[in-house]
Amino acid sequence: MKKTVPALCASGLAMLALAGCNNGSSGDSPNEPVASNPNILFVIMDDVGIDQMKIFGYGGEMWPILPNINTVAQAGVRFRNTWSMPECSPGRAAMFVGQYPLRTGINQAIGPQDLATSQLSPYSVTAPKLLKRAGYESAMFGKFHLGGPENNEAENSTPSVLGWDYFYGWIGGLPGSNDKTVGGYDKAGTRMCGFIPGERLAGGAKSGACYQADGSCTVMTRTSVDQDVAGVQCIASGGLLVPNETCGEMPSYLDFNIQNAYYVSPLVIIENGATEIVALSDPRARGYRTSIETDAAINWINSRPDDKPWMATVSYSAAHTPWQQPPKKLVPLAPSGVSPLDELSCTSDGERGALDQRIIQDRMTEALDTEFGRLLVETGMAKYNKDGSLDYNPQATNTVIVIVGDNGSLAAAVKLPFDPSRAKGTAYQTGVWDPLIIAGPQVVQPDREVDHMVNMVDLFQFFGELAGLDAHKEVPHTIDSVGILPYLTDPGQGSLRTINFTMGGLNQQANGGRNGPCVMSTACTVIPTSKSVCEDNQGIYWGAGYDDASVIPTNPPGAGYATCADVNEARYKADPQQSQLTLVPESSVAIRNEHYKLVVNTSVDYDPTTDGPKEFSSEELYTVNQAAPVPLLDTADRNLLPTTDPELEAIRKDLRDKLNAMLASNPPCPGDGNLDGVVNAADLNNWRQIAQDWGLSSVYDFPTPQYADGKTDSKDEAVILANLNKACARTYTLR
């Protein structure tokens, strides 16, 4: 199914930065490319915090082996003090527009219920739009997760609206759940990893008939322990296995239209202004995600003309949940003694508990590294030595390589001594401290480390620096970036930041809604965007549909609970003696200077003393550093507050004042939907087009009076009229 992107120009998207559209204030008209401008290869790892990275001095006693990433790191600069945001969508948005979540409205991972006001605005100046001014072409491969397809007029065409010339990947971002039926073979749904395991496991098979969607069939078997089991061989080839059978007529029960985590995914391809939604039965949508993402990037990069600079973002899905075994050929350096991959359990209730999941996550990250190495070799940026190691010379190509993690590691994957109770989803160090590696011909004195504070918002200005553009002058609205190119060119460069900042919270849903509560062990969270995501992370979903009367009944049955506070209320009233669940903060913000970090967490929980909801807030102060292998972390036992020390109190007050100033630096501007800083006739025209052609969620759906309602209608026109000709306040951004 194809949708031609330029057709959107006639709708409420007429001001978007698309070739051929009337772009209004976007200002992304391409200039002549400058031959010396470097190409940019931007690699994003999903849920891989700095705790996973041995090259940075961490990794605990069991870490992923990443020889190719390590080779690039040793040829470049390792930034050892980089913060992102607590979750993927706000972290990625920060990279691509140079703004903190308080400006983008993206406070947590974007889910299907989140409104357009919690997605990247079509009027944002993204990195592709910025670089287009210097003649760059831009493409993204893999996970998008910046907006759409739900609650967004552009739907699956959102990457084009935001400036990417080419896209090959997954709009919603998160892999689907493991297909426990294995394409309909197991009606009971007991195949927890999404494939038929080997013969050594119950219900497994040594061989079987592997059918493809076109009806073709091949008998597959495992002949040595170095091979994948037949079940993995089959799904990696795009097929479905009927175990212990030979090829014949394809069974009618096989279903090629079921997502299967990393092996069957809803692929979207955008090229030459047309958006194609690829059927799940199409071979292009079937295969290991990490390899699909890599193949697409190789093909695009190799097709670029020599006289035009490009930026390729390879946005890997790995190692995000659901954890699922990669093809074994992608993990040749797995430590000896590790059992065959098919024998690892994809759930924490396996024989060895969560250990198998941690091993699978390591193998997924190692598979990413293998494919990253192949990407460099097959695009001519590197070559393999005779022993299979990577030979990378950053001076040999005019390409800058940037490698990052998007947020901290998921709790179940955290490596000691980092704190799994304060991981992804929080503003603590384990939740926001990420690897950043930059290599390229600009680097003076490679194989060195920078300990100065860096934030992922700084990458936006860095991309501009590489293209000879000053993002602060090019972008008409506030950005939070600091240029970091001097760290590459000057080994003695002092700190360019006085503070670092991160924040997470709730996204905007219609009429004040939120994600349903997910209970993980002794904690409750609203981070998972749906029931399936909750369960993929070994949680129990207590939202709509929950009906386990053996634990806590609901009234009416199946109604579930709306918030974590409601869950604690139900638990308390069922048994006042049982301990209440701790809440993953609904708002978690942090600010730091060189030595000290202030964390402020806020949640609404049930208060038995008043028999109702109550807002609880904590303020914590820590000393932190980057020492390896045991850094000073913001663990519960190291909180310096409350304090009677006047020096510590002065530090706390200074950080709190700066935090308050930061949070107040983006005052509301009702009626300004296009980010130009004033409410005027352009906003009325934009509203009119969107209301007429779309009518649903958009950046012109203003809170009236308290919540947005997911519609762009006359109530929003009234907001514009009430504020017509008003200018938005602009405040200085502390950096």
Buried (B, 14 or more C-beta within 10 A) or exposed (E): EEBEBBEBBEBBBBBBBBBEBEBBBBBBEBEEBEEEBBBBBBBBBBBBBBBBBBBBBBBBEEBBBBBBBBBBBBBBBBBBBBBBBBBBBBBBBBBBBBBBBBBBBBBBBBBEBBBBBBBBBBBBBBBBBBBBBBBBBBBBBBBBBBBBBBBBBBBBBBBBBBBBBBBBBBBBBBBBBBBBBBBBBBEEEEBBBBBBBBBEBEEBBBBBBBBBBEEEBBEBBBEEEEBBBBBBBBBBBBBBBBBBBEBEEBBEEBBBEBBBBBBBBBBBBBBEBBBBBBBBBBBBBBBBBBBBBBBBBBEBBEEBEEEBBBBBBBBBBBBBBBBBBBBBBBBEEBEEEEEBBBBBBBBBEBEEEBBBBBBBBBBBBBBBBBBBBBBBBBBEBBEBEEEEEBEBEBEEBBBBBBBBBBBBBBBBBBBBBBBBBBBBBBBBBBBBBBBBBBBBBBBEEBEEBBEBBBBBBBBBBBBBBBBEBEBBEBBBBBBBBBBBBEBBEEEEBEBBBEBBBBBBBBBBBBEEBBBBBBBBBEBBBBBBBBBBBBBBBBBBBBBBEBBEEEEBBBEEEEBBBBBBBBBBBBBBEEEEEEEBBBBBBBBBBBBBBBEBBBBBBBBBBBBEEEEEBEEBEEBBBBBBBBEBEEBBBBBEEEBBBEEEEEEBBEBBEBBBEBBEBBBEBBEEBBBBBBBBBBBBEBBBBBBBBBBEBBBBBBBBBBBBEEBBBBBBBEBBBEBBEEBBEBEBEEEEBBB
